[in-house]
């Protein structure tokens, strides 16, 4: 039983990282209706920015704050320059634009920092503590605490601030929001900036577990899509819950299903995506869309 719980704890740690990137995907989808295939690459680019700040001698947490500011501004700029011109275009056009952004950001990171692997500093201390025979690492606690803090801040933003209420109004009905005086264009840019900031957190969390290189978020993006699909693309809380579930499912499948092992764990999110789309397309926490004839 202890071994099983140990696997669950490990799954929660990785699932929290998937949840943070899934949360960024859901935020953009809520505000614009766009599934941003470049979200992982934007997170990777932000992680390189953080690495550059630390390489220049800045303390990690100061570098993180500056990185989040740069990510927020970059997200707003992308919405203004790249997404705004194709607003209202067919869905295929939007998909092609975000895939093109994926390729561009990946190539830009390789051109600026090269494709050589780099070490990224770990903000959390090593080691673990024992609870009833269960080993809980400080890395795991740190990741869960950061994701929990992000969720708490987003809740306060959306529920208790004027900006957050405006963003919720735009996400629900942009036409009505514009009629009551909300600047929809600015709000959409703020939504992209916020999503880029949350995505940057996921990149900074995953980099110490892997190595920093331009393709590091490719696999994580697949798990994040599975988390967002499972939780529901219109539910930020569902994205977090979906990320934790996907992380635990992947870890348990790798540990206890012999045919999967460590090599085929990437198949777990694909199975989850397929199963959800077949059985409950809106996800566990999403709302079904009902159209009147």
Secondary structure, 3 states (H helix, E strand, C coil): CHHHHHHHHHHHHHHHHHHHHHHHHHHHHHHHCCCCCCHHHHHHHHHHHHHHHHHCCCCHHHHHHHHHHHHHHHHHHHHHHHHHHHCCCCHHHHHHHHHHHHHHHHHHHHHHHCCCCECCCCCCCCCEEEECCEEEEHHHHHHHHHHHHHHHHHHHHHHHCHHHHHHHHHHHCHHHHHHCCCCHHHHHHHHHHHHHHHHHHHHHHHHCCCCECCCCCHHHHHHHHHHHHHHCCCCHHHHHHHHHHHHHHHHHHHHHCCCCCCCCCHHHHHHHHHHHHHHCCCCCCCCCCCCCC
